[in-house]
Structure formats: C-alpha cells, structure tokens
Amino acid sequence: MEKNELIQRLEQAPGKTFVEDGYFYGYALIKRVTGEETTAIVRKPVSAQYRKYEVLYYTPEIKL
C-alpha cells in the first residue's frame, strides 16, 4: 500500500488502526535518540509481541 492510501484508511478507521492480511496497521509516536519526536505509520503481525513492529513511513505532518 502507498503512503497516501494508508493515511486515508487510517483516518477513516475507528481508533485510527486496522487489520489486513494478518497485519495490524496504525500510527506510532517515535522518539529518537536526539529527543526529537515524529509520527510513523507502522505494521506488525497480529500475533507479534507489542514492541516488534516495522516502520513503513515517517509522517511528521500527522499529529497524534
């Protein structure tokens, strides 16, 4: 899925999250070592542990 399509689906989904093809998609607030915070679209397998996720796109224009 492309970034704009993901943003559109997340904005329309309840809680700004959704599950598709065994993956959970949502937003995450990422805090970098420098202290800077940015928003990202992430995905993880539905059965994965809480902290194991993959960053698909950084989206600093989205504010949580």
Summary of the structure (lengths in Angstrom):
residues: 64
radius of gyration: 11.7
end to end distance: 21.4
largest distance: 34.8
contacts: 142
relative contact order: 0.23
helix: 20%
strand: 41%
